[in-house]
Amino acid sequence: MAKDAPRRQPTLDEVTELAGVSRSVASRALNNAPHVSRAKREAVERAARQLGYVPNPTARALATRQTGAAALVVSGEDPSIFADPFFAQVIVGASAALEEADLHLMLCLAASDRGRKRVEELLRSKGADGAMLMALRVDDPLTRMAEEAVMPVVFGGRPVGSTPRWYVDVDNVGGAREATEYLVSRGRTRVAAICGRLDTEAGRARYRGYRDAMLAAGLEPFPPQEGDFTESSGAAAMAALLAGHPDLDGVFAANDNMGAGALRTLRGAGRLVPADVAVVGFDDLAVARIADPPLTTVHQPIAALGRETARMLVALINGQDPTPLILPTRLVTRLSA
């Protein structure tokens, strides 16, 4: 008489599906790891009993080392950067995605030597289940730290000069090109660019998009007038442009804060916007809507940038291999151009 075939062991994915939770939540619940709600833990345990699931001892050992947290690391110089409207939206998006996976968000600032050392220790010691890195600059030590990390790392925005395996970014070149093409379509031929920091990929890419559009239209691009993405730097850059190029009739500002600063300087100089000088920004932050006049700008999905970066990190934590993602931008026309 033939023997019955051995019964197939149920998998963690089947437990996950039956319990209606993410894979990382199911793994932590089955291994008594922290940061799992009571309701989800009970749902996972009920599904495991129903299926007859028994955790693999090796997987259990790995799972119990999970921290239940993911780090958002920003290479900035001022702790108030987390209150900036851009980063505030990134945090909202990332938090929502991590909450779906029952992961807590840790905020880390890697500005000083001490701050970078703490981040390096975090990445090397598996002090979190994974990390998201943002606002990296030329030769940023965080890039090297990410390569040596013992945990999954996703870049929110590509670092300068390299293309990591896992990143989420927006179409900076395409958005800046569309902004400049719009100014040209409105009859502007002397269009200057207030670019962001040129030691960042966003600053470089947006100037590249501006330059490409100018050359395609048969116009001479202005040299980059650099700002640091703040309102005051946009105002100063606009003053420098007016002093050097008083006949300019259009400005592309690489973010809305600098665009608002440019509007302030133009108003103080007695230039009418858009009659004398048309201005287009980038980001579509609240400041663009309340500017005087309201700022035409390139909308980038900032909350989605945070959300998709976090989702990619969760996928890596769960053993998947996601592909890089570029989010689209679109032009929002208002009264400044």
RAZI-V157050 format. One record per residue. N is the residue number from 0. RES is the residue in one small letter. PSI is psi in degrees with one decimal (NA if undefined). D_LAST is the distance of its C-alpha to the last C-alpha in whole Angstrom. Layout:
BEGIN
N;RES;PSI;D_LAST
N;RES;PSI;D_LAST
END
This chain:
BEGIN
0;m;129.1;85
1;a;143.9;82
2;k;148.8;80
3;d;141.9;77
4;a;143.5;74
5;p;140.9;72
6;r;131.3;69
7;r;135.3;66
8;q;133.9;64
9;p;155.9;61
10;t;164.5;58
11;l;-34.9;56
12;d;-35.7;53
13;e;-37.5;55
14;v;-44.5;56
15;t;-46.8;52
16;e;-43.5;51
17;l;-36.5;54
18;a;-18.9;53
19;g;36.3;49
20;v;174.4;48
21;s;163.6;46
22;r;-39.5;49
23;s;-36.3;48
24;v;-44.3;49
25;a;-42.6;52
26;s;-45.0;53
27;r;-38.7;53
28;a;-43.1;55
29;l;-21.0;58
30;n;17.4;58
31;n;32.4;58
32;a;161.1;55
33;p;175.8;53
34;h;43.4;50
35;v;128.0;51
36;s;155.8;51
37;r;-41.8;54
38;a;-43.1;53
39;k;-36.9;52
40;r;-43.2;55
41;e;-37.3;57
42;a;-40.3;55
43;v;-45.4;56
44;e;-37.9;59
45;r;-42.6;60
46;a;-39.8;58
47;a;-42.0;60
48;r;-42.6;64
49;q;-38.1;63
50;l;-15.5;62
51;g;34.2;65
52;y;134.7;63
53;v;120.2;64
54;p;142.0;61
55;n;133.0;62
56;p;-38.1;64
57;t;-43.5;61
58;a;-36.6;58
59;r;-42.5;59
60;a;-39.9;60
61;l;-42.5;56
62;a;-36.2;55
63;t;-10.3;57
64;r;-1.3;55
65;q;144.5;51
66;t;-19.4;50
67;g;19.9;47
68;a;152.4;44
69;a;142.7;41
70;a;137.5;40
71;l;112.3;36
72;v;123.4;36
73;v;130.8;33
74;s;76.8;33
75;g;176.5;32
76;e;-9.1;33
77;d;126.7;33
78;p;-25.0;34
79;s;-5.9;31
80;i;-29.3;29
81;f;-15.3;30
82;a;-7.7;29
83;d;137.9;25
84;p;-34.1;23
85;f;-54.6;23
86;f;-28.6;27
87;a;-41.1;27
88;q;-37.1;26
89;v;-44.9;28
90;i;-40.9;31
91;v;-46.7;30
92;g;-43.9;30
93;a;-42.0;33
94;s;-41.4;35
95;a;-43.2;35
96;a;-39.4;36
97;l;-33.5;39
98;e;-36.0;40
99;e;-29.5;41
100;a;9.7;43
101;d;41.2;45
102;l;139.3;43
103;h;151.5;42
104;l;126.6;39
105;m;132.3;40
106;l;128.6;37
107;c;134.8;38
108;l;120.9;37
109;a;71.4;38
110;a;-58.9;37
111;s;167.9;40
112;d;-39.0;43
113;r;-42.8;45
114;g;-41.7;42
115;r;-35.6;42
116;k;-40.6;46
117;r;-41.4;46
118;v;-41.5;43
119;e;-41.7;45
120;e;-38.8;48
121;l;-46.1;46
122;l;-30.6;45
123;r;-25.0;49
124;s;3.1;51
125;k;46.5;49
126;g;-2.6;48
127;a;167.3;46
128;d;-19.9;46
129;g;172.1;43
130;a;147.5;40
131;m;129.7;36
132;l;135.1;35
133;m;157.9;31
134;a;37.9;29
135;l;152.5;31
136;r;179.2;31
137;v;134.3;33
138;d;32.0;37
139;d;126.9;36
140;p;-19.6;40
141;l;-29.3;39
142;t;-44.8;38
143;r;-41.9;42
144;m;-38.4;43
145;a;-37.8;41
146;e;-28.1;44
147;e;1.5;47
148;a;149.0;46
149;v;13.4;49
150;m;164.2;46
151;p;140.7;43
152;v;131.8;40
153;v;138.2;37
154;f;128.0;33
155;g;92.3;30
156;g;131.3;28
157;r;141.5;30
158;p;160.3;32
159;v;130.6;31
160;g;5.4;33
161;s;158.5;35
162;t;98.9;35
163;p;168.1;37
164;r;-36.5;39
165;w;118.8;37
166;y;157.8;33
167;v;132.8;30
168;d;171.9;27
169;v;163.6;23
170;d;77.3;21
171;n;-43.3;20
172;v;-48.7;20
173;g;-39.2;19
174;g;-43.9;16
175;a;-36.9;15
176;r;-44.5;15
177;e;-39.6;13
178;a;-43.9;10
179;t;-40.6;11
180;e;-35.4;12
181;y;-44.1;8
182;l;-42.8;7
183;v;-38.4;10
184;s;-21.1;10
185;r;11.0;8
186;g;11.1;11
187;r;130.3;10
188;t;-15.4;13
189;r;74.0;14
190;v;121.4;12
191;a;166.2;14
192;a;123.7;14
193;i;101.6;16
194;c;161.5;18
195;g;-171.9;20
196;r;127.6;24
197;l;2.0;25
198;d;12.8;28
199;t;151.4;27
200;e;-37.1;26
201;a;-43.7;23
202;g;-45.6;22
203;r;-44.3;23
204;a;-38.9;22
205;r;-35.2;18
206;y;-36.9;19
207;r;-41.9;21
208;g;-41.8;18
209;y;-49.3;16
210;r;-42.8;19
211;d;-41.9;20
212;a;-40.3;17
213;m;-46.7;17
214;l;-39.5;20
215;a;-29.0;20
216;a;1.0;18
217;g;22.9;21
218;l;155.6;19
219;e;119.8;20
220;p;144.8;19
221;f;152.0;19
222;p;151.9;21
223;p;129.2;20
224;q;104.6;20
225;e;137.6;21
226;g;-176.6;21
227;d;26.2;23
228;f;9.2;20
229;t;160.4;21
230;e;-42.9;19
231;s;-35.5;21
232;s;-31.9;21
233;g;-39.2;17
234;a;-43.8;18
235;a;-40.8;21
236;a;-39.5;19
237;m;-39.2;16
238;a;-41.8;19
239;a;-39.6;21
240;l;-42.6;18
241;l;-36.7;18
242;a;-38.8;22
243;g;-24.5;22
244;h;69.6;19
245;p;-14.7;18
246;d;7.9;17
247;l;149.9;14
248;d;6.0;10
249;g;151.4;8
250;v;129.7;9
251;f;119.4;10
252;a;131.6;12
253;a;-2.1;15
254;n;166.9;15
255;d;-33.4;14
256;n;-46.8;16
257;m;-33.7;15
258;g;-40.9;12
259;a;-38.8;13
260;g;-39.4;16
261;a;-41.8;13
262;l;-39.8;11
263;r;-43.7;15
264;t;-42.5;16
265;l;-40.5;14
266;r;-42.7;15
267;g;-27.3;18
268;a;1.4;18
269;g;15.4;17
270;r;133.0;13
271;l;136.9;11
272;v;120.8;7
273;p;6.1;5
274;a;-47.3;9
275;d;-45.6;10
276;v;123.8;8
277;a;142.0;5
278;v;135.0;6
279;v;136.1;6
280;g;-160.4;10
281;f;129.6;13
282;d;-48.1;16
283;d;51.3;14
284;l;172.3;17
285;a;-33.2;17
286;v;-28.5;16
287;a;-34.8;12
288;r;-30.2;13
289;i;1.6;15
290;a;162.8;13
291;d;102.7;12
292;p;164.9;9
293;p;139.8;9
294;l;122.9;8
295;t;137.0;6
296;t;169.0;9
297;v;120.2;12
298;h;124.9;15
299;q;142.3;18
300;p;83.7;21
301;i;-47.2;23
302;a;-36.9;26
303;a;-32.6;27
304;l;-46.7;27
305;g;-42.9;29
306;r;-47.3;31
307;e;-31.5;32
308;t;-44.3;33
309;a;-40.1;35
310;r;-38.5;36
311;m;-39.7;37
312;l;-43.1;39
313;v;-40.3;41
314;a;-41.2;42
315;l;-43.4;43
316;i;-34.3;45
317;n;8.6;47
318;g;9.7;48
319;q;172.2;45
320;d;80.2;43
321;p;165.6;39
322;t;154.4;37
323;p;155.0;34
324;l;130.8;31
325;i;121.7;27
326;l;141.3;25
327;p;160.3;22
328;t;168.4;18
329;r;151.5;15
330;l;135.5;11
331;v;113.4;10
332;t;131.3;7
333;r;-148.7;7
334;l;-6.7;6
335;s;-9.0;4
336;a;NA;0
END
